[in-house]
Amino acid sequence: MRIKLEVCIASLRDAMIATQAGASRLELNSAFELGGLTPSPAMTELVVEAAQSTRCKVIAMVRPRPGGFAYDDDELRVMQRNIDFLIQLGVDGVAFGVLHAGGTVNLQACRKLIGKVADAGREAVFHRAFDLTPDPIAALDMLIALGFDRVLTSGGKATALEGASNLRTLIEHAGKRIEVLPAGGIRPHNVAELVTQTGCTQVHAALRVDQNDASTQANPTLNLGTTTAPNSAYSATDPAKVSAMIAVLAKL
């Protein structure tokens, strides 16, 4: 396909569905409902193995906690160690982002983290923390100078389609110096319009469907978490949505 598809996943089953449908790349997370955190070593190893047969790349999220991206020294140490482990497990790249409290890119922290990735010859992706930066063009230039391969962004808006004009500006400014990967609310019914408006050559999508684990009904009054979602609720990659997205992209 002329337009590459990266599918955001959180399980081995997700990986199997996405790779078999023809995804170009996977972004592996845990805790999908929290915006994505660092996946476990076992999950990473199995997903990498599953992706090898289709030569689908695996990018692993490196995010130590939810709630923002201004990390202290201890959190950065955890991120550094996770990058080491993920590289040893065979991922093709890692996605991370570190900001100052005001939303600007933390150059010092990012430089330390990206050094490990570059030394291993893997891809470095700055994730959607980018959408919090007050000056996206200046932030993009910083990422280019740091050596990031790609940036994940909705153009600073709730969805990529809403941020399409900003995405086009970023893509044109980036040229061939860094890849700009649109993300946020991209679905089979709107991806063609997004490609037309932005000129992008790749998209990132979380093509999910709600699932229910009935075992929690054994004691429905018990709350096992802090989210407002029911205890039984979780989401998984939807084969129908991935196939539909692939079909649309194949025609572009």
N, C-alpha and C positions, 0 to 999 in steps of 0.2 A: 504494500500500500504506500501511496505517496505521503499520506498523513499517518504518523506513528501513533499507536495507542498505548498509554501507560495506565494500568489498572491498579488502583489502590486496594490492597488485600490485607486480611488479618488472620488467615488460617491456611493450612495445607490444602483443604478442600477448595478454598478460594483460588489458590495457585493453580490447582489442576484444571479448574473451570476456565480460568483466564488464558492459560497457556494453550490448552486444547482448542480454544476458540480463535487463537491467532494473535494474542496481545504481543506487542513488541517488547514491553518492559513491565515489571511489577514493582510497586512500592510496598514493601512489607512493614506492617505496623503491628503493635498490640494495642489493646484498649481503644478500639475504634471510636467508641462513644465519648472519649475524652479528647478527640482530635488526633489520636495516634501517638503512641509511645514506643520506646525501644522494644523490639521483639525478643523473645527468649532464644537462647542458643539452640535448643532442640528444634524449635519452630524454624529458625533460620536455616539450619543444616538441612532439614527435610525439604524446605521450599527450594533451596538451591539445587538439591538433587533432582527435584521434580521439574525444574526449569531447564536443566541441562539438555534434556532430550529434544527440546524445541529451540534451543539456543536463545531462549528468552532471558533478558537481563534482569537481575534482581538488585534493587536499590533498597537498603534497609534504613529505616528511620532511627535517628539517634536523638532522643528527647527524653530526659530523665524524669520529667514530671509535667503535669498539666499546669495551666494557670499563667502562662507567659513565657518569656524567653530571656530574661535577665538573670543569669545564673551566677551563683557564688562559686568560690574556688573549689569547694568540695564537690559540687555538682559538675563542674568542668572536669575534675579528675575522674569522675564516673563516666563522663562522656568519652574522655580519652581512652579509658580502659575498654569501654564498649566498642569503640572503633577498632581497637586492636583485635578483640574477639571476633567481631563481625568479618573483618578482613581474613582472619585465619579460617573462618567457616566458608569462605569462598564467594562472598557477595561481590557484585560488580561495581558497587558504589554505595555511598552513604548520603543521607539527607539530614542536614542539621542547620541550625541558625542560632546565633547569639546576638542579642541586642543590649544596648544600654537602657536604663530606665526611661529615657526620653524617646526611645524607639529607633535611634540611629544604630547602625551596624557596629558591633564591638570588634574592631579590627584586631586588637591584640589576641582576644580569645579565639576568633575565627582563624587567625594565622597559625596558632598552635595546633588547632584541630585539623586544619586542611593539610598541614605538613605531613601528618601521618598517612593521610589518604594519598597524597601525591607520591610519597616515597614508595607506596605499595602499587602505584600505577592504576589506581581505581578512580572512579568518577566522584566528584564532589558536587553535591546539589544543595543549594540554599533553599530551604522550604518556605512555606507561606508566612513565616515571620516577616518576610520581605514586605507584605502588604500593610504592615504597621509602620513602615519607615516614612518620615515626614517629607522626604525629598527622594522619590523613587529613582530619578535619573542619577542623582549623586550616589545613591545606594548601589545602583547597578554598576556604575563606574568603579566603586570600591570592590564589588565582587569580582569584576574583571581583573582588577589589579591584584587581588588575592589569589586568583587562579581557579575560581569556581568554573565548572563545566556547564552548569545549568542552574536556572532559578525558576522556582515554582510560584506562580502568581495568578491572581484573579484580576490584576490591574487595580488593586486597592478597593474593589467593590465586593458586594455580597456574592455575586456570581461573575463568572468570566464574561458572560454576554453583556451584563451591565457595565463591565469594565473594558469592553471591546476596543473603544477608542484609545484608552490608556495602554492596552496591550499592544496595539499596532504601533504606538509611539515607542514603546520599549523594544519591540522587535526590530524596528527600523534603526533605533539608536544602537542596539546591540550588534547588528550586522552579523559577522561570523565570529565575533570575539567571545560570545557566550550564548548558549541556547536559552530561549525564553519558552517555558512550558505552561500554557494556560491551564488553569484548574478552577473548579468551583461551579457546581451545578450544571456540568456538561452532560448532556443526555443525547440519545439518538435523534430526538426530534429537533434539537437546536444546534447540533454540532456543525452542520453544513453552513448555517448562518454565521456561526462563530468563525469558521475558517475563512469565509468570504470577507468578513469585516476586519479580521486581524491579519490575514496572510500567514497564519501560523502553519507549521509543518508537523506539529505533534500536539497531542492533547492528553490530559490526565483526568481520569474519571473514576469515581467510586460508584460502581453500578451495583447497588445493593437491593436486597429485598428483606423485609422483616420476617423473622422467624420466632417460633415459640417453643420453649422447653417446658412441657407440662409437669415435670417433676416437682416444680415449686408449688403446685396446687395441693400437695400433701399437707401444707400448712400455709394457706393463702394470707394469713394475717401477719406473717413474719416478713419484715423488710430486711433484706440482706445487703443493701447498698445505700448510697446517699443520693443517687440520681432519682428523678421523678418517673423514670420508665418502670414498668412492672418487672418484678424479679424474673419472670419467664422470658422477657423480651431480649432478643439479640438480632443482629443482621448478618447476612452472608452475601457473597457475590451471586448475582442472578444470571444464570446461563442465558436466558432469553434476552436480557438487556445487553450483555456482552456481544452476543451474536448479532443483535440489531445494530449495535454501534459499529461492529466490524463491517457489516453489510453497507452501511451508509458511507463509511470512510473508503471502502473499496471503490466507490463510484466517483470519488472526488479527484 
